[in-house]
Amino acid sequence: MADFDVLIVGGGPVGAVLALALRGSGLAVGRIEARGPHPAADARPIALSYGSRLILERLGAWEGLASATPIQRIHVSQRGGFGRAGLDAREAQLPALGYVVDYGALSEALGRELGAGGGVQLFQATVSEFESGKDAAVVRFAAGGATHHASAMLLAVADGGALPVARMRVHDYGQAAVTARVSCGVPHGNVAYERFTPEGPLAMLPAGDAVALVWTTTPVHARELCALTEAGFLARLQASFGSRLGTFQGASGRAWYPLVLKVAAHIAEPRTVVVGNAAQTLHPVAGQGLNLGLRDAWELAALLRDCDRADVGGPALIRAYTARRRIDRAGGIFFTDLLVRLFSNELAPLGWARGLGLAALGAFPPARDFIVRRMIFGARG
Ligand SMILES: Cc1cc2nc3c(=O)[nH]c(=O)nc-3n(C[C@H](O)[C@H](O)[C@H](O)COP(=O)(O)OP(=O)(O)OC[C@H]3O[C@@H](n4cnc5c(N)ncnc54)[C@H](O)[C@@H]3O)c2cc1C
């Protein structure tokens, strides 16, 4: 008999949402997290889609995100080229296209909700390896200076991609994202700006009274930007973004993240599934990674809640999970990768094609509706 029905490796947002979604299922759920019980102070901005809000609401975690700033409109343009497009919440008949929170605040809200009962939680415990057997999966982890083992009918790996997974496709974009909070001379009006530049996309997201910056560039430039004085940084940002948000007045909390695409060839095998970034780590363009990961967790939990306890982790569940995630996952990976490859270069013919694409999107409401639905609810719209 296994120690757990479901054992989750990783207590990031995807692992936490999976644990919350299994609350009250009657399954014995455990979670192993390398960090301590207090979430990392990670100010990385996360644009949660309206679809993710619905998931968090159902789990009781949305109320804890009072600081979430709604996005009413997304303005897309390319630097030095023609063509622009606007996506609008009113046109999509939604209260908002998405909501900006920071990673730390989201983790804290999920942690608070889990405190009210999300199964066994082990903190400061680091999994070093896992193995899938016929009847159970076994993990080896270090905690309190000793090595331990735990077994589960189903192991859900939600470690953000830290542990090696068989047959993982990795593509280094040769890019890094610089993040910061920037105060502007003009109120953001709940508009998110996505501006494509040859070095990569530059996003300015409404975040409280300020904007949250995600500036994609080369790793060398990212390091350089983080080392500049505040005034030097703001001058570079102003030159790259322009004056749509007035004169930038301050920037706090600069950090940078290397960007790679990682895609697991198989997301499930008997006794083990990989979810969230462990299954697919995406470029942050268009803010899809966590939204896709939350749908992984939500749909896995739905299947687990519906199956007999004896079938947890068995071949039928594994087949059903793989089939259920195929289209949404492939769509999310394809869409973000295509955006990065199409927009992050200076080839003149592509510049024209991009301009025409943006102009068509701006002029053609059904195309906007198609994109908005998929960004918010996933590839199945
Ligand atoms: C700059 C930037 C901006 C982004 N913006 C957006 C956005 O706007 N919208 C969006 O949807 N996504 C966005 N993303 C992507 C988003 O951050 C990820 O998709 C999301 O964090 C994935 O969550 P996760 O729980 O799968 O993994 P993680 O957040 O990486 O969490 C993994 C957890 O597992 C734990 N762990 C790791 N290894 C082990 C181990 N061996 N044993 C035990 N525990 C372990 C870690 O401590 C961590 O708590 C952005 C990413 C970046 C870099």
The ligand as a Gaussian input file, in Angstrom:
#p B3LYP/6-31G(d) Opt

LIG

0 1
 C        9.716000      37.063000     -16.181000
 C        8.570000      36.085000     -16.226000
 C        7.272000      36.546000     -16.373000
 C        6.210000      35.642000     -16.450000
 N        4.960000      36.126000     -16.648000
 C        3.931000      35.264000     -16.775000
 C        2.603000      35.738000     -17.010000
 O        2.376000      36.940000     -17.143000
 N        1.597000      34.839000     -17.096000
 C        1.820000      33.493000     -16.999000
 O        0.863000      32.708000     -17.101000
 N        3.063000      33.007000     -16.768000
 C        4.109000      33.856000     -16.658000
 N        5.374000      33.375000     -16.414000
 C        5.575000      31.916000     -16.262000
 C        5.308000      31.480000     -14.815000
 O        6.170000      32.137000     -13.922000
 C        5.488000      29.965000     -14.704000
 O        4.744000      29.339000     -15.720000
 C        5.034000      29.453000     -13.337000
 O        5.805000      30.006000     -12.307000
 C        5.108000      27.924000     -13.297000
 O        4.636000      27.480000     -12.063000
 P        5.046000      26.046000     -11.496000
 O        4.335000      25.892000     -10.190000
 O        4.880000      25.026000     -12.551000
 O        6.626000      26.149000     -11.261000
 P        7.453000      27.090000     -10.286000
 O        6.783000      28.403000     -10.148000
 O        8.850000      27.084000     -10.797000
 O        7.397000      26.340000      -8.882000
 C        8.104000      25.124000      -8.689000
 C        8.190000      24.832000      -7.193000
 O        8.830000      23.566000      -7.026000
 C        9.816000      23.648000      -5.995000
 N       10.854000      22.657000      -6.304000
 C       11.755000      22.696000      -7.320000
 N       12.553000      21.604000      -7.293000
 C       12.137000      20.858000      -6.247000
 C       12.588000      19.619000      -5.699000
 N       13.575000      18.915000      -6.262000
 N       11.936000      19.152000      -4.597000
 C       10.917000      19.836000      -4.023000
 N       10.470000      21.024000      -4.516000
 C       11.064000      21.523000      -5.601000
 C       10.328000      25.094000      -6.086000
 O       10.880000      25.526000      -4.842000
 C        9.037000      25.857000      -6.436000
 O        8.335000      26.272000      -5.283000
 C        6.455000      34.251000     -16.354000
 C        7.771000      33.777000     -16.196000
 C        8.824000      34.688000     -16.139000
 C       10.221000      34.171000     -15.995000

